[in-house]
Amino acid sequence: MAYNFLIIGEKCDDVFHYGSCVRMSPEAPVPIFTTEYDVLVDGMAKNVYNNLEAICKTYNLSDCRVHHVFSHHSAVKERFVDKKTNHYFLRLDSFDDKYSQIELDAEIEYSISKADCIIISDYNKGFLSVDDIKMISNLRKENCILFIDTKKKITEDIISCVDFIKINEKELKNNLDIFLYNSNIDKFIITLGEKGAMYKLNKTFIEAPQSTIDVSGAGDTFMAALAFKYMQTKNIEESIVFANQIASIVVSKKGVSTI
Protein backbone atom coordinates (compact mmCIF):
# COMPACT_ATOMS: atom_id res chain seq x y z
CA MET A 1 0.00 0.00 0.00
CA ALA A 2 1.26 3.48 -0.88
CA TYR A 3 1.79 6.04 1.87
CA ASN A 4 2.64 9.72 1.86
CA PHE A 5 5.09 10.52 4.65
CA LEU A 6 5.77 14.12 5.67
CA ILE A 7 8.78 15.18 7.77
CA ILE A 8 8.54 18.57 9.49
CA GLY A 9 11.38 20.12 11.48
CA GLU A 10 14.72 21.88 11.70
CA LYS A 11 17.69 20.80 9.62
CA CYS A 12 21.41 21.25 10.24
CA ASP A 13 24.78 20.48 8.70
CA ASP A 14 26.75 17.85 10.60
CA VAL A 15 30.47 18.24 9.96
CA PHE A 16 32.96 15.64 11.13
CA HIS A 17 36.63 16.63 11.17
CA TYR A 18 38.64 13.42 11.41
CA GLY A 19 42.26 13.63 12.46
CA SER A 20 44.55 13.18 15.44
CA CYS A 21 46.36 14.87 18.31
CA VAL A 22 50.06 14.07 18.53
CA ARG A 23 51.40 17.02 20.48
CA MET A 24 50.51 19.72 22.95
CA SER A 25 50.37 23.41 22.18
CA PRO A 26 53.42 25.40 23.30
CA GLU A 27 51.11 28.34 24.02
CA ALA A 28 48.63 26.67 26.39
CA PRO A 29 48.07 23.25 28.03
CA VAL A 30 45.79 22.01 25.24
CA PRO A 31 46.26 19.35 22.54
CA ILE A 32 46.72 20.39 18.92
CA PHE A 33 44.21 18.69 16.64
CA THR A 34 45.33 18.10 13.06
CA THR A 35 42.52 17.52 10.56
CA GLU A 36 43.14 14.90 7.87
CA TYR A 37 39.74 14.84 6.20
CA ASP A 38 36.19 16.18 6.64
CA VAL A 39 32.76 14.62 6.18
CA LEU A 40 29.61 16.74 5.73
CA VAL A 41 26.19 15.11 6.17
CA ASP A 42 22.60 16.18 6.76
CA GLY A 43 21.41 16.35 10.34
CA MET A 44 18.30 16.61 12.50
CA ALA A 45 15.00 16.49 10.55
CA LYS A 46 16.86 16.03 7.27
CA ASN A 47 18.55 12.95 8.72
CA VAL A 48 15.10 11.54 9.55
CA TYR A 49 14.09 12.22 5.94
CA ASN A 50 17.22 10.57 4.49
CA ASN A 51 16.78 7.49 6.68
CA LEU A 52 13.10 7.12 5.82
CA GLU A 53 13.86 7.34 2.11
CA ALA A 54 16.63 4.74 2.52
CA ILE A 55 14.34 2.39 4.45
CA CYS A 56 11.61 2.65 1.82
CA LYS A 57 14.17 1.86 -0.88
CA THR A 58 15.74 -1.00 1.07
CA TYR A 59 12.37 -2.65 1.63
CA ASN A 60 11.26 -2.06 -1.97
CA LEU A 61 8.37 0.26 -1.20
CA SER A 62 8.86 2.44 -4.23
CA ASP A 63 5.22 3.53 -4.20
CA CYS A 64 5.72 5.38 -0.89
CA ARG A 65 6.51 9.08 -1.05
CA VAL A 66 8.56 10.99 1.50
CA HIS A 67 7.95 14.74 1.57
CA HIS A 68 9.40 17.40 3.82
CA VAL A 69 8.93 20.84 5.33
CA PHE A 70 12.32 21.93 6.63
CA SER A 71 13.50 25.15 8.20
CA HIS A 72 15.18 27.48 5.71
CA HIS A 73 18.10 27.87 8.08
CA SER A 74 20.68 25.21 8.91
CA ALA A 75 22.83 25.36 12.01
CA VAL A 76 26.31 23.82 11.80
CA LYS A 77 27.47 21.14 14.23
CA GLU A 78 31.19 20.44 13.96
CA ARG A 79 32.79 17.47 15.67
CA PHE A 80 36.55 17.01 15.95
CA VAL A 81 37.12 13.27 16.04
CA ASP A 82 40.15 11.02 16.46
CA LYS A 83 40.14 8.96 13.26
CA LYS A 84 41.53 5.84 14.95
CA THR A 85 39.36 5.59 18.07
CA ASN A 86 36.39 7.77 17.04
CA HIS A 87 36.88 9.68 20.30
CA TYR A 88 35.39 13.18 20.22
CA PHE A 89 37.75 15.97 21.22
CA LEU A 90 35.27 18.80 20.77
CA ARG A 91 31.87 19.66 19.36
CA LEU A 92 31.29 23.19 18.11
CA ASP A 93 27.77 24.44 17.34
CA SER A 94 27.36 27.56 15.19
CA PHE A 95 24.33 29.63 14.14
CA ASP A 96 22.13 27.65 16.50
CA ASP A 97 19.89 30.60 17.34
CA LYS A 98 19.06 31.75 13.80
CA TYR A 99 15.96 29.65 13.13
CA SER A 100 12.79 31.53 12.19
CA GLN A 101 9.31 30.25 12.94
CA ILE A 102 7.48 28.16 10.35
CA GLU A 103 4.88 29.90 8.19
CA LEU A 104 1.97 27.54 7.59
CA ASP A 105 1.09 28.79 4.11
CA ALA A 106 -1.29 27.19 1.63
CA GLU A 107 1.40 24.93 0.13
CA ILE A 108 2.44 23.53 3.50
CA GLU A 109 -1.18 23.13 4.61
CA TYR A 110 -1.84 21.15 1.43
CA SER A 111 1.16 18.84 2.14
CA ILE A 112 -0.15 18.27 5.66
CA SER A 113 -3.65 17.46 4.41
CA LYS A 114 -2.33 14.84 1.97
CA ALA A 115 -0.01 13.02 4.39
CA ASP A 116 -0.81 9.56 5.74
CA CYS A 117 1.94 9.85 8.35
CA ILE A 118 3.56 13.00 9.73
CA ILE A 119 6.82 13.00 11.67
CA ILE A 120 7.58 16.19 13.59
CA SER A 121 11.29 16.37 14.40
CA ASP A 122 11.33 19.30 16.81
CA TYR A 123 14.72 20.32 18.16
CA ASN A 124 13.16 23.31 19.94
CA LYS A 125 15.18 25.92 18.06
CA GLY A 126 12.23 28.27 17.46
CA PHE A 127 10.98 26.74 14.20
CA LEU A 128 7.89 25.15 15.76
CA SER A 129 5.79 26.46 18.64
CA VAL A 130 3.27 24.37 20.56
CA ASP A 131 0.53 26.25 18.68
CA ASP A 132 2.17 25.25 15.37
CA ILE A 133 2.18 21.62 16.45
CA LYS A 134 -1.50 21.86 17.39
CA MET A 135 -2.30 23.46 14.03
CA ILE A 136 -0.45 20.71 12.14
CA SER A 137 -2.51 18.17 14.06
CA ASN A 138 -5.74 19.99 13.22
CA LEU A 139 -4.89 20.23 9.51
CA ARG A 140 -4.15 16.52 9.01
CA LYS A 141 -6.72 14.27 7.46
CA GLU A 142 -8.64 11.60 9.32
CA ASN A 143 -6.53 8.53 10.15
CA CYS A 144 -3.25 10.35 9.51
CA ILE A 145 -0.73 9.16 12.14
CA LEU A 146 1.31 11.88 13.85
CA PHE A 147 4.65 11.10 15.51
CA ILE A 148 6.71 13.67 17.37
CA ASP A 149 10.28 13.68 18.60
CA THR A 150 10.64 16.88 20.61
CA LYS A 151 13.15 18.62 22.85
CA LYS A 152 10.38 20.77 24.31
CA LYS A 153 8.99 20.30 27.79
CA ILE A 154 6.09 17.96 27.12
CA THR A 155 2.70 19.40 27.98
CA GLU A 156 -0.86 18.13 27.89
CA ASP A 157 -1.37 20.21 24.74
CA ILE A 158 1.35 18.26 22.93
CA ILE A 159 0.19 14.88 24.24
CA SER A 160 -3.41 15.48 23.21
CA CYS A 161 -2.68 16.32 19.58
CA VAL A 162 -0.23 13.53 18.61
CA ASP A 163 -0.42 9.75 18.36
CA PHE A 164 3.09 8.86 19.55
CA ILE A 165 5.90 10.70 21.33
CA LYS A 166 9.51 9.53 21.13
CA ILE A 167 11.85 10.76 23.83
CA ASN A 168 15.23 9.62 25.11
CA GLU A 169 16.26 8.67 28.62
CA LYS A 170 17.41 12.18 29.55
CA GLU A 171 14.19 13.70 28.25
CA LEU A 172 12.21 11.16 30.25
CA LYS A 173 13.85 12.40 33.45
CA ASN A 174 13.00 15.98 32.49
CA ASN A 175 9.35 15.04 31.95
CA LEU A 176 8.75 12.55 34.76
CA ASP A 177 6.08 14.75 36.32
CA ILE A 178 3.72 14.57 33.36
CA PHE A 179 4.81 11.08 32.29
CA LEU A 180 4.02 9.36 35.58
CA TYR A 181 0.63 10.96 36.05
CA ASN A 182 -0.70 10.90 32.51
CA SER A 183 -3.37 8.52 31.29
CA ASN A 184 -1.87 8.47 27.79
CA ILE A 185 1.25 6.55 28.74
CA ASP A 186 0.74 4.29 25.72
CA LYS A 187 1.75 7.22 23.49
CA PHE A 188 5.34 7.30 24.82
CA ILE A 189 8.32 5.42 23.38
CA ILE A 190 11.59 5.95 25.27
CA THR A 191 14.92 5.21 23.60
CA LEU A 192 17.63 3.98 25.99
CA GLY A 193 20.76 3.95 23.83
CA GLU A 194 22.54 0.60 23.90
CA LYS A 195 19.88 -0.64 26.36
CA GLY A 196 17.25 -0.57 23.59
CA ALA A 197 13.87 1.09 24.03
CA MET A 198 11.06 1.07 26.54
CA TYR A 199 7.29 1.23 26.10
CA LYS A 200 4.76 2.08 28.81
CA LEU A 201 7.47 1.83 31.52
CA ASN A 202 7.04 -1.93 31.77
CA LYS A 203 8.22 -3.30 28.42
CA THR A 204 11.84 -3.10 27.32
CA PHE A 205 13.01 -4.10 23.86
CA ILE A 206 16.72 -4.84 23.51
CA GLU A 207 18.51 -5.41 20.24
CA ALA A 208 21.29 -8.03 20.10
CA PRO A 209 24.61 -6.56 21.36
CA GLN A 210 27.04 -5.32 18.75
CA SER A 211 29.90 -2.87 18.40
CA THR A 212 28.80 0.73 18.94
CA ILE A 213 31.06 3.18 17.13
CA ASP A 214 29.01 6.40 16.97
CA VAL A 215 25.52 7.20 18.28
CA SER A 216 25.23 10.51 16.39
CA GLY A 217 21.83 10.71 14.71
CA ALA A 218 20.68 7.32 16.00
CA GLY A 219 17.49 8.83 17.41
CA ASP A 220 16.60 10.19 13.98
CA THR A 221 17.10 6.76 12.45
CA PHE A 222 14.98 5.15 15.16
CA MET A 223 12.15 7.62 14.51
CA ALA A 224 12.18 7.03 10.75
CA ALA A 225 12.13 3.25 11.18
CA LEU A 226 9.43 3.40 13.86
CA ALA A 227 7.06 5.40 11.67
CA PHE A 228 7.79 3.28 8.62
CA LYS A 229 7.04 -0.02 10.35
CA TYR A 230 3.98 1.29 12.14
CA MET A 231 2.39 2.30 8.85
CA GLN A 232 2.95 -1.26 7.63
CA THR A 233 1.75 -3.11 10.72
CA LYS A 234 -0.22 -0.67 12.95
CA ASN A 235 1.53 -2.51 15.80
CA ILE A 236 3.68 -0.19 17.92
CA GLU A 237 5.57 -2.94 19.76
CA GLU A 238 6.56 -4.67 16.54
CA SER A 239 7.58 -1.26 15.22
CA ILE A 240 9.82 -0.59 18.24
CA VAL A 241 11.61 -3.92 17.66
CA PHE A 242 12.18 -2.99 14.01
CA ALA A 243 13.37 0.53 14.90
CA ASN A 244 15.87 -0.94 17.38
CA GLN A 245 17.23 -3.23 14.68
CA ILE A 246 17.66 -0.40 12.18
CA ALA A 247 19.23 1.95 14.73
CA SER A 248 21.72 -0.77 15.70
CA ILE A 249 22.98 -0.72 12.11
CA VAL A 250 23.78 2.99 12.02
CA VAL A 251 25.52 3.11 15.41
CA SER A 252 28.06 0.66 14.04
CA LYS A 253 29.13 3.30 11.51
CA LYS A 254 31.08 6.51 11.93
CA GLY A 255 29.25 9.83 12.04
CA VAL A 256 25.63 10.55 11.21
CA SER A 257 24.64 7.69 8.91
CA THR A 258 21.73 6.19 7.05
CA ILE A 259 21.14 2.45 6.74
C-alpha positions as CSV (number, residue, x, y, z in Angstrom):
1,M,0.0,0.0,0.0
2,A,1.3,3.5,-0.9
3,Y,1.8,6.0,1.9
4,N,2.6,9.7,1.9
5,F,5.1,10.5,4.6
6,L,5.8,14.1,5.7
7,I,8.8,15.2,7.8
8,I,8.5,18.6,9.5
9,G,11.4,20.1,11.5
10,E,14.7,21.9,11.7
11,K,17.7,20.8,9.6
12,C,21.4,21.2,10.2
13,D,24.8,20.5,8.7
14,D,26.7,17.8,10.6
15,V,30.5,18.2,10.0
16,F,33.0,15.6,11.1
17,H,36.6,16.6,11.2
18,Y,38.6,13.4,11.4
19,G,42.3,13.6,12.5
20,S,44.6,13.2,15.4
21,C,46.4,14.9,18.3
22,V,50.1,14.1,18.5
23,R,51.4,17.0,20.5
24,M,50.5,19.7,23.0
25,S,50.4,23.4,22.2
26,P,53.4,25.4,23.3
27,E,51.1,28.3,24.0
28,A,48.6,26.7,26.4
29,P,48.1,23.2,28.0
30,V,45.8,22.0,25.2
31,P,46.3,19.4,22.5
32,I,46.7,20.4,18.9
33,F,44.2,18.7,16.6
34,T,45.3,18.1,13.1
35,T,42.5,17.5,10.6
36,E,43.1,14.9,7.9
37,Y,39.7,14.8,6.2
38,D,36.2,16.2,6.6
39,V,32.8,14.6,6.2
40,L,29.6,16.7,5.7
41,V,26.2,15.1,6.2
42,D,22.6,16.2,6.8
43,G,21.4,16.3,10.3
44,M,18.3,16.6,12.5
45,A,15.0,16.5,10.6
46,K,16.9,16.0,7.3
47,N,18.5,13.0,8.7
48,V,15.1,11.5,9.6
49,Y,14.1,12.2,5.9
50,N,17.2,10.6,4.5
51,N,16.8,7.5,6.7
52,L,13.1,7.1,5.8
53,E,13.9,7.3,2.1
54,A,16.6,4.7,2.5
55,I,14.3,2.4,4.5
56,C,11.6,2.6,1.8
57,K,14.2,1.9,-0.9
58,T,15.7,-1.0,1.1
59,Y,12.4,-2.7,1.6
60,N,11.3,-2.1,-2.0
61,L,8.4,0.3,-1.2
62,S,8.9,2.4,-4.2
63,D,5.2,3.5,-4.2
64,C,5.7,5.4,-0.9
65,R,6.5,9.1,-1.1
66,V,8.6,11.0,1.5
67,H,7.9,14.7,1.6
68,H,9.4,17.4,3.8
69,V,8.9,20.8,5.3
70,F,12.3,21.9,6.6
71,S,13.5,25.1,8.2
72,H,15.2,27.5,5.7
73,H,18.1,27.9,8.1
74,S,20.7,25.2,8.9
75,A,22.8,25.4,12.0
76,V,26.3,23.8,11.8
77,K,27.5,21.1,14.2
78,E,31.2,20.4,14.0
79,R,32.8,17.5,15.7
80,F,36.6,17.0,16.0
81,V,37.1,13.3,16.0
82,D,40.2,11.0,16.5
83,K,40.1,9.0,13.3
84,K,41.5,5.8,15.0
85,T,39.4,5.6,18.1
86,N,36.4,7.8,17.0
87,H,36.9,9.7,20.3
88,Y,35.4,13.2,20.2
89,F,37.7,16.0,21.2
90,L,35.3,18.8,20.8
91,R,31.9,19.7,19.4
92,L,31.3,23.2,18.1
93,D,27.8,24.4,17.3
94,S,27.4,27.6,15.2
95,F,24.3,29.6,14.1
96,D,22.1,27.6,16.5
97,D,19.9,30.6,17.3
98,K,19.1,31.8,13.8
99,Y,16.0,29.6,13.1
100,S,12.8,31.5,12.2
101,Q,9.3,30.2,12.9
102,I,7.5,28.2,10.3
103,E,4.9,29.9,8.2
104,L,2.0,27.5,7.6
105,D,1.1,28.8,4.1
106,A,-1.3,27.2,1.6
107,E,1.4,24.9,0.1
108,I,2.4,23.5,3.5
109,E,-1.2,23.1,4.6
110,Y,-1.8,21.1,1.4
111,S,1.2,18.8,2.1
112,I,-0.2,18.3,5.7
113,S,-3.6,17.5,4.4
114,K,-2.3,14.8,2.0
115,A,0.0,13.0,4.4
116,D,-0.8,9.6,5.7
117,C,1.9,9.8,8.3
118,I,3.6,13.0,9.7
119,I,6.8,13.0,11.7
120,I,7.6,16.2,13.6
121,S,11.3,16.4,14.4
122,D,11.3,19.3,16.8
123,Y,14.7,20.3,18.2
124,N,13.2,23.3,19.9
125,K,15.2,25.9,18.1
126,G,12.2,28.3,17.5
127,F,11.0,26.7,14.2
128,L,7.9,25.2,15.8
129,S,5.8,26.5,18.6
130,V,3.3,24.4,20.6
131,D,0.5,26.2,18.7
132,D,2.2,25.3,15.4
133,I,2.2,21.6,16.4
134,K,-1.5,21.9,17.4
135,M,-2.3,23.5,14.0
136,I,-0.5,20.7,12.1
137,S,-2.5,18.2,14.1
138,N,-5.7,20.0,13.2
139,L,-4.9,20.2,9.5
140,R,-4.2,16.5,9.0
141,K,-6.7,14.3,7.5
142,E,-8.6,11.6,9.3
143,N,-6.5,8.5,10.2
144,C,-3.2,10.3,9.5
145,I,-0.7,9.2,12.1
146,L,1.3,11.9,13.9
147,F,4.6,11.1,15.5
148,I,6.7,13.7,17.4
149,D,10.3,13.7,18.6
150,T,10.6,16.9,20.6
151,K,13.2,18.6,22.9
152,K,10.4,20.8,24.3
153,K,9.0,20.3,27.8
154,I,6.1,18.0,27.1
155,T,2.7,19.4,28.0
156,E,-0.9,18.1,27.9
157,D,-1.4,20.2,24.7
158,I,1.4,18.3,22.9
159,I,0.2,14.9,24.2
160,S,-3.4,15.5,23.2
161,C,-2.7,16.3,19.6
162,V,-0.2,13.5,18.6
163,D,-0.4,9.8,18.4
164,F,3.1,8.9,19.6
165,I,5.9,10.7,21.3
166,K,9.5,9.5,21.1
167,I,11.8,10.8,23.8
168,N,15.2,9.6,25.1
169,E,16.3,8.7,28.6
170,K,17.4,12.2,29.6
171,E,14.2,13.7,28.3
172,L,12.2,11.2,30.3
173,K,13.9,12.4,33.4
174,N,13.0,16.0,32.5
175,N,9.4,15.0,31.9
176,L,8.8,12.6,34.8
177,D,6.1,14.8,36.3
178,I,3.7,14.6,33.4
179,F,4.8,11.1,32.3
180,L,4.0,9.4,35.6
181,Y,0.6,11.0,36.0
182,N,-0.7,10.9,32.5
183,S,-3.4,8.5,31.3
184,N,-1.9,8.5,27.8
185,I,1.3,6.5,28.7
186,D,0.7,4.3,25.7
187,K,1.7,7.2,23.5
188,F,5.3,7.3,24.8
189,I,8.3,5.4,23.4
190,I,11.6,6.0,25.3
191,T,14.9,5.2,23.6
192,L,17.6,4.0,26.0
193,G,20.8,4.0,23.8
194,E,22.5,0.6,23.9
195,K,19.9,-0.6,26.4
196,G,17.3,-0.6,23.6
197,A,13.9,1.1,24.0
198,M,11.1,1.1,26.5
199,Y,7.3,1.2,26.1
200,K,4.8,2.1,28.8
201,L,7.5,1.8,31.5
202,N,7.0,-1.9,31.8
203,K,8.2,-3.3,28.4
204,T,11.8,-3.1,27.3
205,F,13.0,-4.1,23.9
206,I,16.7,-4.8,23.5
207,E,18.5,-5.4,20.2
208,A,21.3,-8.0,20.1
209,P,24.6,-6.6,21.4
210,Q,27.0,-5.3,18.7
211,S,29.9,-2.9,18.4
212,T,28.8,0.7,18.9
213,I,31.1,3.2,17.1
214,D,29.0,6.4,17.0
215,V,25.5,7.2,18.3
216,S,25.2,10.5,16.4
217,G,21.8,10.7,14.7
218,A,20.7,7.3,16.0
219,G,17.5,8.8,17.4
220,D,16.6,10.2,14.0
221,T,17.1,6.8,12.4
222,F,15.0,5.1,15.2
223,M,12.2,7.6,14.5
224,A,12.2,7.0,10.7
225,A,12.1,3.2,11.2
226,L,9.4,3.4,13.9
227,A,7.1,5.4,11.7
228,F,7.8,3.3,8.6
229,K,7.0,0.0,10.4
230,Y,4.0,1.3,12.1
231,M,2.4,2.3,8.9
232,Q,2.9,-1.3,7.6
233,T,1.7,-3.1,10.7
234,K,-0.2,-0.7,13.0
235,N,1.5,-2.5,15.8
236,I,3.7,-0.2,17.9
237,E,5.6,-2.9,19.8
238,E,6.6,-4.7,16.5
239,S,7.6,-1.3,15.2
240,I,9.8,-0.6,18.2
241,V,11.6,-3.9,17.7
242,F,12.2,-3.0,14.0
243,A,13.4,0.5,14.9
244,N,15.9,-0.9,17.4
245,Q,17.2,-3.2,14.7
246,I,17.7,-0.4,12.2
247,A,19.2,2.0,14.7
248,S,21.7,-0.8,15.7
249,I,23.0,-0.7,12.1
250,V,23.8,3.0,12.0
251,V,25.5,3.1,15.4
252,S,28.1,0.7,14.0
253,K,29.1,3.3,11.5
254,K,31.1,6.5,11.9
255,G,29.3,9.8,12.0
256,V,25.6,10.5,11.2
257,S,24.6,7.7,8.9
258,T,21.7,6.2,7.1
259,I,21.1,2.5,6.7
